[in-house]
């Protein structure tokens, strides 16, 4: 069976992971690529997929990992002896945030959406330094209670968890809505 781009056997043999001896130096707050083993989000034949993540906790047996742009309920505990689940930042995940430019599509969660999370299709209107202006559209099929998008573009920092890469949450994209 495949494990990301490698076989599961290769992953098991590489328990020290790409960090090697520096894996012990991994600290809370470090940003890393982490294998999300939720098979429902993996490509057919894979045992998971690599995601943008942050180490948010550590105890004597586990790391607590937060997947960026996902709610806290999706945080996971990964045992210390599963170093193969960790890779240095941008090893497997594309650095899409730094590459954002006008015309790029992304997903947007508008502030004030409350406890219900609604992701909208959006497009980058402009970029100044590490901030982008995003215009977003309500998705077809959203419940009537979903927040209505505004006509005015919204400004957000490229590192915000209010934005996600295209296809992260919205399975079916409808181009040309914005």
C-alpha positions, -999 to 999 in steps of 0.1 A, spaced: 0 0 0 11 36 -6 19 60 22 19 94 5 45 91 -22 62 61 -6 52 26 4 41 18 40 71 -5 44 95 23 35 77 47 60 79 21 88 117 16 81 123 54 84 109 59 119 134 87 125 118 106 97 134 134 77 143 153 109 167 126 120 184 135 152 168 170 151 134 154 155 139 156 193 144 194 188 108 198 175 91 223 196 56 236 203 49 264 177 70 248 149 53 246 115 58 213 97 42 191 71 23 163 87 7 132 73 -31 133 80 -41 97 81 -78 104 75 -83 81 45 -115 99 35 -94 129 25 -66 108 8 -62 101 -29 -72 65 -39 -46 41 -27 -29 64 -3 -30 60 35 -33 98 41 -22 131 27 4 157 37 -10 188 53 2 222 65 4 219 103 16 233 136 29 216 167 6 229 195 14 205 223 37 178 236 38 154 265 60 124 273 44 102 246 26 124 220 27 155 199 -5 174 195 -8 187 159 -31 214 146 -39 213 108 -38 249 96 -72 263 84 -91 235 102 -111 237 134 -95 226 166 -117 195 167 -96 181 139 -63 184 159 -46 150 163 -23 133 187 7 116 171 29 93 192 66 103 195 77 71 177 58 80 146 84 105 132 76 93 97 44 115 99 65 147 102 85 164 75 101 199 75 78 226 64 71 228 26 87 193 20 55 178 7 30 207 10 33 235 -16 39 270 -1 8 283 -17 4 312 8 37 329 -3 28 325 -39 -7 341 -37 -12 366 -65 -41 385 -81 -64 362 -99 -56 331 -77 -85 311 -63 -86 302 -27 -112 293 1 -123 320 26 -139 318 60 -152 352 68 -148 365 103 -180 366 123 -193 333 108 -198 322 145 -196 286 155 -208 272 121 -180 272 96 -188 282 60 -160 282 35 -166 303 4 -149 303 -30 -127 334 -33 -103 351 -56 -74 373 -48 -81 409 -60 -48 424 -50 -17 419 -28 4 443 -8 33 427 11 18 399 32 -18 410 29 -43 401 1 -76 415 -7 -101 387 -14 -135 388 -30 -157 358 -22 -190 343 -33 -216 323 -15 -216 287 -27 -245 271 -45 -262 248 -20 -252 268 12 -281 267 37 -301 300 40 -284 307 73 -250 309 57 -235 344 59 -239 364 28 -207 376 11 -202 413 7 -193 431 -25 -164 448 -9 -131 428 -10 -119 416 24 -82 421 35 -65 392 52 -29 383 61 -15 354 40 -8 334 71 -43 337 84 -63 305 91 -93 323 76 -80 313 42 -72 278 28 -59 264 -5 -84 258 -33 -99 223 -27 -91 221 10 -127 223 22 -148 228 -9 -150 196 -29 -168 209 -60 -156 243 -73 -177 264 -96 -153 287 -115 -164 322 -125 -187 329 -95 -166 359 -83 
